[in-house]
Amino acid sequence: MRTIVITGGTDGLGRALALHHLSRGDRVIAVGSTPAKGRALLHDAARRHPSAADRAAFHQADLTSAAATRRLAATLRHTHPRIDALVLCAQRYRLLGPRHLTPEGLEHNFALAYLSRFLLSHDLRAALEAAPRPVIMNVATPGVPLGRIHWDDLQLTRGYSGTTATLQSFRANDLLGAAFAATHPRTPVRYITYNPGVVATGMPDHLPQPLRTLTRAAFRLIAAPPDTAIAPMCRLLDDPPAHPFTAYDRTRPLPLTRRAFDPEAALRLHRATRDLLDTLTPQEP
Ligand SMILES: NC(=O)c1ccc[n+]([C@@H]2O[C@H](COP(=O)([O-])OP(=O)(O)OC[C@H]3O[C@@H](n4cnc5c(N)ncnc54)[C@H](OP(=O)(O)O)[C@@H]3O)[C@@H](O)[C@H]2O)c1
């Protein structure tokens, strides 16, 4: 039985993937910050597939916290020494409003959308390497030519905007995949950075007005339903590419020669992230 860990597995794309894999007989561990959403997922899974009750689990974790993310990884390594797939979907956009810091003093978008993915990718590598065809899918926006890494101010202390921070986290995830493959040249883990296109999830529910109404209206016109959008993702998770690092815009592989995946920039961000983690004071549980 394959074991699939899905952050953001209680809503949107992550939830659709969780229910799909449970229907297929896999074990699924969904991670989210809201226990009620976790309970709803488990209830829905058991209702749809009675056999899924024993194969579905929910872990509550606030992935804006590096300490909580590390605790989650430690727990998962202990409970599941073999993990076949890690799918990174947890996200909460803060496109507007003032700069928001986590209790560890990190900018929110950086912490949730990038740093938690960095930590889980690296901290679960050994458990993934115990599986026959391990894969990490980082669900982000590769192929979108917007945003950049603010090398001299990763926490965006100057000239902050939520959009700038969100776009920086997207570009950081492009580099995360490239750096993962470069720093672990012999790993069997296949790292896929994946853009699902526009998908009708509950993402707009958390946006401020009038952006919420506008995004919902746009979603009604152009967004794919999650059950449709996950089809190419499932194919990649079932049959990971041979290359250690790949990037896809839905079904289209993206050339890795693009600046977004520049190997030097990837290693530079990797080092900067490790340096940043070294400065964090461990938080009490
Ligand atoms: N939807 C799109 O059109 C679209 C387009 C391009 C890329 N993507 C990418 O696809 C991925 C999934 O997006 P989606 O639209 O499916 O998202 P979504 O429906 O908004 O779901 C987000 C998930 O993340 C979890 N989450 C949020 N904050 C968290 C935290 N602090 N700690 C732990 N979990 C947290 C949520 O659970 P809780 O609420 O319980 O925390 C929920 O399960 C994201 O990475 C997104 O950037 C989506």
PDBQT file of the ligand as one rigid body, heavy atoms in Angstrom, charges set to zero:
ROOT
HETATM    1  N1  LIG A 301      -6.545  27.128  -7.143  1.00  0.00    +0.000 N 
HETATM    2  C1  LIG A 301      -5.814  27.618  -8.136  1.00  0.00    +0.000 C 
HETATM    3  O1  LIG A 301      -6.336  28.205  -9.101  1.00  0.00    +0.000 OA
HETATM    4  C2  LIG A 301      -4.316  27.480  -8.126  1.00  0.00    +0.000 A 
HETATM    5  C3  LIG A 301      -3.577  27.980  -9.229  1.00  0.00    +0.000 A 
HETATM    6  C4  LIG A 301      -2.182  27.832  -9.235  1.00  0.00    +0.000 A 
HETATM    7  C5  LIG A 301      -1.548  27.209  -8.172  1.00  0.00    +0.000 A 
HETATM    8  N2  LIG A 301      -2.309  26.737  -7.111  1.00  0.00    +0.000 N 
HETATM    9  C6  LIG A 301      -1.583  26.118  -6.003  1.00  0.00    +0.000 C 
HETATM   10  O2  LIG A 301      -2.202  24.895  -5.653  1.00  0.00    +0.000 OA
HETATM   11  C7  LIG A 301      -2.039  24.633  -4.252  1.00  0.00    +0.000 C 
HETATM   12  C8  LIG A 301      -3.380  24.281  -3.653  1.00  0.00    +0.000 C 
HETATM   13  O3  LIG A 301      -4.237  25.401  -3.850  1.00  0.00    +0.000 OA
HETATM   14  P1  LIG A 301      -5.809  25.308  -3.557  1.00  0.00    +0.000 P 
HETATM   15  O4  LIG A 301      -6.442  26.353  -4.402  1.00  0.00    +0.000 OA
HETATM   16  O5  LIG A 301      -6.249  23.895  -3.636  1.00  0.00    +0.000 OA
HETATM   17  O6  LIG A 301      -5.852  25.806  -2.032  1.00  0.00    +0.000 OA
HETATM   18  P2  LIG A 301      -7.094  25.875  -0.999  1.00  0.00    +0.000 P 
HETATM   19  O7  LIG A 301      -8.317  25.260  -1.564  1.00  0.00    +0.000 OA
HETATM   20  O8  LIG A 301      -7.159  27.291  -0.524  1.00  0.00    +0.000 OA
HETATM   21  O9  LIG A 301      -6.565  24.921   0.200  1.00  0.00    +0.000 OA
HETATM   22  C9  LIG A 301      -5.470  25.320   0.957  1.00  0.00    +0.000 C 
HETATM   23  C10 LIG A 301      -5.102  24.228   1.925  1.00  0.00    +0.000 C 
HETATM   24  O10 LIG A 301      -3.963  24.679   2.672  1.00  0.00    +0.000 OA
HETATM   25  C11 LIG A 301      -4.223  24.500   4.059  1.00  0.00    +0.000 C 
HETATM   26  N3  LIG A 301      -3.530  25.535   4.829  1.00  0.00    +0.000 N 
HETATM   27  C12 LIG A 301      -3.666  26.877   4.735  1.00  0.00    +0.000 A 
HETATM   28  N4  LIG A 301      -2.910  27.495   5.658  1.00  0.00    +0.000 NA
HETATM   29  C13 LIG A 301      -2.294  26.514   6.359  1.00  0.00    +0.000 A 
HETATM   30  C14 LIG A 301      -1.395  26.510   7.460  1.00  0.00    +0.000 A 
HETATM   31  N5  LIG A 301      -0.983  27.656   8.051  1.00  0.00    +0.000 N 
HETATM   32  N6  LIG A 301      -0.943  25.330   7.929  1.00  0.00    +0.000 NA
HETATM   33  C15 LIG A 301      -1.349  24.159   7.354  1.00  0.00    +0.000 A 
HETATM   34  N7  LIG A 301      -2.207  24.100   6.318  1.00  0.00    +0.000 NA
HETATM   35  C16 LIG A 301      -2.666  25.265   5.823  1.00  0.00    +0.000 A 
HETATM   36  C17 LIG A 301      -5.745  24.642   4.180  1.00  0.00    +0.000 C 
HETATM   37  O11 LIG A 301      -6.236  24.021   5.363  1.00  0.00    +0.000 OA
HETATM   38  P3  LIG A 301      -6.681  24.940   6.635  1.00  0.00    +0.000 P 
HETATM   39  O12 LIG A 301      -7.631  25.962   6.103  1.00  0.00    +0.000 OA
HETATM   40  O13 LIG A 301      -7.256  24.006   7.616  1.00  0.00    +0.000 OA
HETATM   41  O14 LIG A 301      -5.408  25.524   7.130  1.00  0.00    +0.000 OA
HETATM   42  C18 LIG A 301      -6.200  23.900   2.940  1.00  0.00    +0.000 C 
HETATM   43  O15 LIG A 301      -6.238  22.515   3.194  1.00  0.00    +0.000 OA
HETATM   44  C19 LIG A 301      -1.427  25.923  -3.662  1.00  0.00    +0.000 C 
HETATM   45  O16 LIG A 301      -0.056  25.742  -3.470  1.00  0.00    +0.000 OA
HETATM   46  C20 LIG A 301      -1.664  26.965  -4.736  1.00  0.00    +0.000 C 
HETATM   47  O17 LIG A 301      -0.654  27.963  -4.739  1.00  0.00    +0.000 OA
HETATM   48  C21 LIG A 301      -3.657  26.852  -7.073  1.00  0.00    +0.000 A 
ENDROOT
TORSDOF 0
